[in-house]
Amino acid sequence: MSTLGKQKILKQINRKHILNMLREHDKISIAELSKNASLSKPTIMKIMKYYIDKGFVVIAGKGSSTEEGGKKPNIFKFNANGGYSVGMVITANKLKAAITNLKCEIIDSCNVDLSPNEDVDSVVDKIARLFNKLLEKTRINSSKIIGMAIGIYGLTDFDNGIVFYSPHYSSWGKNIKMREKIQKKIPENIPVILDNISRFHVFAEKTLGAAKNISNIVSLIAGYGLGSGVIIENDIKRGFHKIMGEVGHMVINPSEEIVCACGSRGCFEVMVSVGRLKKIISDNKNKFPDSIIFNISSNGNLEDLTPEEIFEAYKGNDKLAVFAMNDIINWLAIGIANIILIYDPQVIVIHGIYTRAGENFLRQLKKKVNQISLTSVKKDTKIKFSELGEMSGVLGAAAYVVNNFFK
Ligand SMILES: [Zn+2]
């Protein structure tokens, strides 16, 4: 590389370094920045001017000291509203979107319904429409958007922006150049990122949620399908074939009668699914004739039971509900014990429907994991429910863009 090239890169590194320092402090003076970064005050002044022009830094007032000839120095502040990030997720029936500032605070959000197996071009059109709607609602100029990330269920190639296959959208076919399709509808200066939704769930937990500032995390979403996101030593991991985290198809009970969508029997995803939870209730209804579950299902059709109704009965210690939920807890614990051995995380964060099953469910799950895990793992690996709720994927996507921007 030429000397000029090296100087240019060094300049960029210094700029990002200073900007990150500003992000970490509430307010800071040139003297402090100069001292912390070991750069001269004139260099810092130049960097400040560069970022003030870009809108990322503002003057927050004057300092109290009068170190230089009695003149009070300026105090600078990172401007969280100097840029914005857009996060979206494509679920089985909805497209959700949010716009956040550089502190990942949601400025506005909106969503639109997707029909079952909706055509890919129609979904891409809706992505562009929601993007424009967010800008209109917030009156934010597109030049202020630092990037957009979209999470999706299915096998996704992050590097090339390709969806290998999405189980909810089989009509799309295979190897869809999704990022390219989206990029064509979005201003070209705005970089688009595409990844499996679980990777944004785990990133949301690391930046804003139950695993904040933890280096090794696995997030797990179970109930309808099963996905997981993996962060090892602060980095999202994807694996050579980009399938890391597809633990839903780990076979944990080969003698199970239900066949998984993948063709195998006893996949982790099936063993802990809401469908199987209902089947256990139905198969064992005669053993628990007094169960309040029969009163809940008004038309006597147990298939119509909602997970929430089962969780209510479980919280009320209904014997049939406890029997069925303990079965799910057992298999969830086996899957988690395997995950602990594979990835050795510090925290496992659970997303999805089971986060509504109550604290006792979590307690019983931890107890079961402890029974079957290695001794050394018992005391250290934490299992938590996500507290980010419905917006977790969208927030994680937006936060990923922000993080990339400052890296
Ligand atoms: Zn499977």
Residues whose N, C-alpha, C, O or C-beta is under 5 A from the ligand:
A	BS01	ZN	G248 H249 C260 A261 C262 S264 C267
